[in-house]
Amino acid sequence: MKRAALIAFFLVLAALWFRYGFPLVQTKYMEGNDFLVFYAGGKLAFSRELYNPEAVKAVQLRFAGMTDPALPFNRLPYLGAVYWPLAQLPFATAAAVWQTLSLAALIGFLALWRPPPPNVSILVDAVFMPVAVALLNGQDINFLLLFIALCYRDLRRGREFRAGVWLSLCVAKYHLFPFFIVFVVAPRLWRFGAGAAAGVTAALIACFAVNGFDWPVRYA
C-alpha cells in the first residue's frame, strides 16, 4: 500500500511538473543559464576550441541566439563528450530533454535515499530552495544526488568497490570531490577508495582521449 501511494505521488508530481513547472522552467532556459554552457561544451567537445571563450560565445550565439561572458565551458573535457549527444539536438529540444533527465535524476534520488523515511525526504526536498534553483538554472546537481544515493545503497549492501565507482562520477564537481576522501580514510574503506580511484582514473583518461594531451594547459 505504501509503495502504491508513493508511485501515485510521483505520477501526480510528474503531471503537475509538465503542466505547470515545465513551461516556467523552459521560459527561464530560453533566457540563458548553465545548460547553455553544457550545450556549447557538447558542440566543441572534440575540438581544441573547447576552452576558447570566444569560440564558446560564437557557438552559443549561433545555436541558442544568446550568450553570457560569465558562461564559458569550465568543466573537464570528458563531460563535453557526455553532453555531445544533447548538442546534436536543437537548443530548445536539448534543453527540454535535459530538464526531463534532471527531474528523473531527482526522482531517482528520492526513491533510493533511505536515511530518513521516504516521506520525510520528499517533504524536505519539496521545500529545499537549491532543488528549485538547480532546475531553473539548468544545473547538474540532481545527477550528483543520484550518484551519491547509488553509492550509499551499494555501501550498505557491502558492494564497496562499485560504491566507489558511483562516487567517482561526482568528480564532475571536482572542487567538492576532495572532501569525500574522509569517507574513505576515516573508516578505512580501502575497496571503496579503490573503486573511486578507478573511476577518477577512467575519467582522466577520457579527458586526454577527448581533447588531446595539452588540455590541462588550455583549461588552465
C-alpha positions as CSV (number, residue, x, y, z in Angstrom):
1,M,0.0,0.0,0.0
2,K,2.8,2.4,0.9
3,R,4.6,1.7,-2.3
4,A,1.4,2.2,-4.4
5,A,0.9,5.5,-2.6
6,L,4.5,6.6,-3.3
7,I,4.1,5.7,-7.0
8,A,0.9,7.6,-7.2
9,F,2.6,10.6,-5.6
10,F,5.3,10.5,-8.2
11,L,2.8,10.3,-11.0
12,V,0.9,13.3,-9.7
13,L,4.2,15.2,-9.2
14,A,5.2,14.4,-12.8
15,A,1.8,15.5,-14.1
16,L,2.0,18.8,-12.2
17,W,5.5,19.4,-13.3
18,F,4.8,19.0,-17.0
19,R,1.6,21.1,-16.7
20,Y,2.9,24.0,-14.6
21,G,6.6,23.7,-13.8
22,F,7.9,22.7,-17.2
23,P,6.6,25.8,-19.1
24,L,8.0,28.1,-16.5
25,V,11.4,26.4,-16.4
26,Q,11.5,26.3,-20.2
27,T,11.0,30.1,-20.3
28,K,13.8,30.5,-17.9
29,Y,16.0,28.3,-20.0
30,M,15.4,30.5,-23.0
31,E,16.9,33.4,-21.1
32,G,20.2,31.6,-20.7
33,N,21.6,29.5,-17.8
34,D,24.1,26.8,-17.0
35,F,22.7,24.4,-19.7
36,L,23.9,27.0,-22.3
37,V,27.4,26.2,-21.1
38,F,26.9,22.4,-21.3
39,Y,25.3,22.7,-24.8
40,A,28.3,24.7,-26.1
41,G,30.7,22.2,-24.5
42,G,28.9,19.4,-26.3
43,K,29.3,21.2,-29.6
44,L,33.0,21.8,-29.1
45,A,33.7,18.5,-27.2
46,F,36.3,17.1,-29.6
47,S,37.7,20.5,-30.7
48,R,40.7,22.3,-29.5
49,E,38.4,25.3,-29.1
50,L,36.6,23.8,-26.1
51,Y,38.3,26.2,-23.7
52,N,38.3,29.2,-26.0
53,P,35.8,31.7,-24.6
54,E,35.3,33.3,-28.0
55,A,34.5,30.0,-29.7
56,V,32.1,29.1,-26.9
57,K,30.4,32.5,-27.3
58,A,30.1,32.0,-31.0
59,V,28.5,28.6,-30.6
60,Q,26.0,29.9,-28.1
61,L,25.0,32.8,-30.3
62,R,24.7,30.6,-33.4
63,F,22.7,27.8,-31.9
64,A,20.9,29.4,-28.9
65,G,20.7,33.0,-30.0
66,M,22.2,34.3,-26.7
67,T,25.4,34.2,-24.7
68,D,26.9,35.4,-21.4
69,P,30.5,36.4,-20.8
70,A,30.2,34.6,-17.4
71,L,29.3,31.3,-19.1
72,P,32.4,29.8,-20.7
73,F,32.8,26.0,-20.6
74,N,34.6,25.3,-17.4
75,R,34.2,21.5,-16.9
76,L,36.5,18.7,-17.6
77,P,36.8,17.5,-21.2
78,Y,35.1,14.1,-20.7
79,L,31.9,16.0,-19.8
80,G,31.9,17.7,-23.1
81,A,31.7,14.2,-24.7
82,V,28.8,13.4,-22.3
83,Y,26.9,16.4,-23.5
84,W,27.7,15.8,-27.1
85,P,24.6,13.8,-27.9
86,L,22.4,16.6,-26.5
87,A,24.3,19.1,-28.5
88,Q,23.2,17.3,-31.7
89,L,19.6,18.4,-31.0
90,P,18.2,22.0,-31.5
91,F,18.9,24.0,-28.4
92,A,15.2,24.2,-27.2
93,T,14.8,20.4,-27.7
94,A,18.0,19.7,-25.9
95,A,17.0,21.9,-23.0
96,A,13.7,20.1,-22.7
97,V,15.5,16.7,-22.6
98,W,18.0,18.0,-20.1
99,Q,15.2,19.2,-17.8
100,T,13.4,15.9,-18.0
101,L,16.6,13.9,-17.3
102,S,17.4,16.2,-14.3
103,L,13.9,15.7,-12.9
104,A,14.2,12.0,-13.4
105,A,17.6,12.0,-11.5
106,L,15.9,13.9,-8.7
107,I,13.1,11.3,-8.5
108,G,15.7,8.5,-8.6
109,F,17.5,10.1,-5.7
110,L,14.3,10.3,-3.7
111,A,13.4,6.7,-4.5
112,L,16.9,5.4,-3.3
113,W,17.7,7.7,-0.4
114,R,16.9,5.9,2.8
115,P,18.5,7.5,5.9
116,P,15.2,9.3,6.8
117,P,11.8,7.8,5.9
118,P,10.9,8.4,2.2
119,N,8.0,10.8,3.1
120,V,10.4,13.0,5.1
121,S,12.9,13.0,2.2
122,I,10.1,14.1,-0.2
123,L,8.8,16.8,2.0
124,V,12.3,18.2,2.7
125,D,13.1,18.2,-1.0
126,A,9.9,19.9,-1.9
127,V,10.8,23.0,0.3
128,F,14.6,22.9,-0.3
129,M,15.3,26.0,-2.4
130,P,18.6,24.7,-4.1
131,V,16.5,22.0,-5.8
132,A,14.3,24.6,-7.5
133,V,17.4,26.7,-8.3
134,A,19.1,23.7,-9.9
135,L,16.1,23.0,-12.1
136,L,15.7,26.7,-13.1
137,N,19.4,27.3,-13.7
138,G,19.9,24.1,-15.7
139,Q,22.5,22.8,-13.2
140,D,23.6,19.2,-12.9
141,I,23.4,18.8,-9.1
142,N,20.5,16.4,-9.3
143,F,22.7,13.9,-11.1
144,L,25.2,14.1,-8.3
145,L,22.5,13.5,-5.8
146,L,21.5,10.3,-7.7
147,F,25.2,9.1,-7.8
148,I,25.5,9.7,-4.1
149,A,22.3,7.7,-3.4
150,L,23.5,4.9,-5.6
151,C,26.9,5.0,-3.8
152,Y,25.2,4.8,-0.4
153,R,22.9,2.0,-1.4
154,D,25.9,-0.1,-2.5
155,L,27.9,0.7,0.6
156,R,25.0,-0.6,2.7
157,R,25.0,-3.8,0.7
158,G,28.7,-4.4,1.1
159,R,29.5,-3.6,-2.6
160,E,32.3,-1.2,-1.7
161,F,34.2,-1.1,-5.0
162,R,31.1,-0.4,-7.0
163,A,30.0,2.2,-4.5
164,G,33.4,3.9,-5.1
165,V,32.8,3.9,-8.8
166,W,29.5,5.6,-8.3
167,L,31.2,8.2,-6.1
168,S,33.8,8.8,-8.8
169,L,31.1,10.2,-11.0
170,C,30.9,13.2,-8.6
171,V,34.3,14.3,-10.0
172,A,32.2,16.4,-12.3
173,K,32.3,18.8,-9.4
174,Y,35.9,18.1,-8.6
175,H,36.2,21.1,-6.3
176,L,33.9,19.3,-3.9
177,F,35.3,15.8,-4.5
178,P,38.3,16.0,-2.1
179,F,36.0,16.3,0.8
180,F,34.8,12.8,0.1
181,I,38.2,11.4,0.9
182,V,37.4,11.5,4.6
183,F,34.7,8.8,4.0
184,V,37.4,6.5,2.7
185,V,40.2,7.2,5.1
186,A,38.3,7.5,8.4
187,P,36.6,4.1,8.3
188,R,39.4,2.6,6.2
189,L,37.2,1.6,3.3
190,W,40.0,0.7,1.0
191,R,37.9,-1.2,-1.6
192,F,35.6,1.8,-1.7
193,G,38.6,4.1,-2.2
194,A,39.9,1.8,-5.0
195,G,36.6,2.0,-6.8
196,A,36.6,5.7,-6.6
197,A,40.2,5.9,-7.8
198,A,39.5,3.6,-10.7
199,G,36.5,5.8,-11.8
200,V,38.5,9.0,-11.5
201,T,41.4,7.5,-13.4
202,A,39.0,6.4,-16.2
203,A,37.6,10.0,-16.3
204,L,41.1,11.5,-16.7
205,I,42.0,9.0,-19.4
206,A,38.8,10.0,-21.2
207,C,39.8,13.7,-20.9
208,F,43.0,13.1,-22.8
209,A,41.3,10.9,-25.4
210,V,38.6,13.5,-26.0
211,N,40.6,16.7,-26.0
212,G,44.3,16.0,-26.5
213,F,47.3,15.7,-24.3
214,D,47.6,19.5,-23.8
215,W,44.1,20.0,-22.5
216,P,45.3,20.9,-18.9
217,V,47.3,23.8,-20.3
218,R,44.3,25.1,-22.3
219,Y,42.0,24.5,-19.4
220,A,44.2,26.5,-17.0
